[in-house]
């Protein structure tokens, strides 16, 4: 049985130079493959432990450990987190066409 967990991923990629700007786009595209993009550098969603491990390995290949950081907050279940929006109501799972 595969158990999903709720994950919030946040990153801060140094963009002071061209390689940093390329890393930023690569990290954003990578995170979008696994999680829902909710705000500039914030992603969230339900994934398996295996998917999270894979995502972290791929992130480590892309970032510059001297300039960038990525944080993952793990919650055992989406039922264990309360999400409150201020301003417009935004559902990251909505599909825009």
C-alpha positions in Angstrom: 0.0 0.0 0.0 1.4 3.4 -1.0 0.8 6.1 1.5 0.7 9.8 0.4 1.9 12.6 2.6 1.3 16.3 2.2 4.4 18.3 1.4 5.1 22.0 1.1 8.3 22.8 -0.8 9.9 26.2 -0.7 13.0 27.4 -2.4 15.3 30.4 -2.6 17.7 30.2 -5.6 20.3 32.9 -6.0 19.7 34.8 -9.3 22.6 37.3 -9.2 24.1 35.6 -12.2 22.9 33.9 -15.4 23.6 30.3 -14.1 21.5 31.1 -11.0 18.6 32.3 -13.2 18.9 29.0 -15.2 18.9 27.0 -11.9 15.8 28.9 -10.8 13.8 27.9 -13.9 15.0 24.3 -13.7 14.0 24.0 -10.0 10.6 25.6 -10.8 10.0 23.1 -13.6 11.1 20.2 -11.5 8.9 21.1 -8.6 5.9 21.5 -10.9 6.4 17.8 -12.0 5.7 16.7 -8.4 3.7 19.4 -6.6 1.2 22.2 -7.3 2.6 25.7 -7.8 0.8 27.9 -5.2 3.0 31.0 -5.1 6.2 32.2 -6.7 8.6 29.8 -4.8 6.0 27.7 -2.9 4.7 24.4 -4.0 2.4 21.9 -2.2 0.6 18.7 -2.7 0.3 15.0 -1.8 3.1 12.7 -2.9 4.6 9.4 -1.8 7.7 9.0 0.3 9.4 7.5 -2.8 8.4 10.5 -5.0 9.7 12.9 -2.3 13.0 11.0 -2.1 13.3 11.2 -5.9 12.5 14.9 -5.9 15.1 15.6 -3.3 17.8 13.8 -5.2 17.0 15.7 -8.4 17.0 19.0 -6.5 20.4 18.2 -5.1 21.8 17.8 -8.6 20.5 21.2 -9.7 21.2 23.6 -6.8 24.4 25.3 -5.9 24.8 24.3 -2.2 26.8 27.4 -1.5 24.1 29.8 -2.8 20.7 28.1 -2.9 18.4 26.3 -0.5 15.2 24.2 -0.7 13.0 23.3 2.2 10.4 20.5 2.4 7.8 20.5 5.2 6.2 17.1 5.5 2.8 16.5 7.0 1.6 12.9 7.5 -1.8 13.7 5.9 -3.6 16.5 4.2 -6.2 16.1 7.0 -3.5 17.3 9.5 -3.0 20.7 8.0 -5.3 23.7 8.0 -4.9 26.1 5.0 -6.2 29.6 5.3 -6.2 32.0 2.4 -6.1 35.8 2.8 -7.1 37.8 -0.2 -8.2 35.9 -3.3 -9.2 32.3 -2.8 -6.7 30.1 -4.6 -6.9 26.4 -5.0 -3.6 25.0 -6.4 -5.3 21.8 -7.6 -7.6 23.7 -10.0 -6.7 23.2 -13.7 -6.7 26.3 -15.7 -7.6 26.0 -19.4 
